[in-house]
Amino acid sequence: MYEIIYDCDDGWTESRNLSETFKGTWDELQAHLKIMQRHGCYNITADAIDGE
């Protein structure tokens, strides 16, 4: 499980320090981050967190 913190600008709204939790493998996370970048997200960091 990973916590992703990022900024996003979709062309209408700019948001900073957004956070989401991602459940999946490292490779799935990498694919997810690429999609996020295509949707205007930047300054992306992902840290592993303990699962429940």
N, C-alpha and C positions, 0 to 999 in steps of 0.2 A: 504494500500500500504506500502511496506517495502523496505528499502535500505539494501542490503546485501553487506558486504565488506569481502573479503576473500583472502587467499593465495591458490595456486594450484600447484601441481606437478603431471603431467601426465606420468612421467617416461622418457620423453624426454626433457621437458621444465618446468622450475620452474618460476612461476609468483607471484608477491606480490602486495598487495593492489588493487586487482581487485574489481570492483563495478558493481552491477546490481540492477535493480528495479524489485520487485516482486509484482504482483497484485493478491490478493487472501486472504483467511481467515487465521487465525492463524494455524489451523490444516493443511491446504494446504501448508503453509510455512514450517511447521515441516517436512512434507513428502518430500518437495523439498530439504530441508537441508540434510536429510538422503541420498538422491540421490547424492547430491553434494559431500558428504563425501566419498561415494563409488567410485566416479570418481577422488579422490585424492585431494579434497579441504580440507583445515584445517584453523585454526584461524578464524573461521566464526563468524561474528557478524551481527545481523539483528536489525534494528531500524525502528519503525513505522514513516512514513512521511505523511504529508498531501497530499491528492489527489488533482487533478486539478479541 
